[in-house]
Amino acid sequence: MAKLELFGTARCPHTEEMREWLEWKRCEFVEYDVEADAVARHRMRELAAGQRSVPLLVEDGKVIQIGWQGRSCFLDVE
């Protein structure tokens, strides 16, 4: 089974929408708030070559989706 990871923020409504979609599909995933978790933020940037848009969906260590239905929030913390 693939391991899904959702990188997002509590303030981004698109993170919530993606989470709800994953839950609706009954996907198992791990979620990280990259504004509150510096380690997760660093890992997200490594996986996505410096990407600063959330939500970001990763499957087995590969980015499979940036944003939700063409919308995203810009991460403004370093």
Buried (B, 14 or more C-beta within 10 A) or exposed (E): EEEBBBBBBEEBEBBBBBBEEBEEEEBEBEBBBBBEEEEBBEBBBEBBEEBBBBBBBBBEEEBEBBBBEEEBBEBEEE
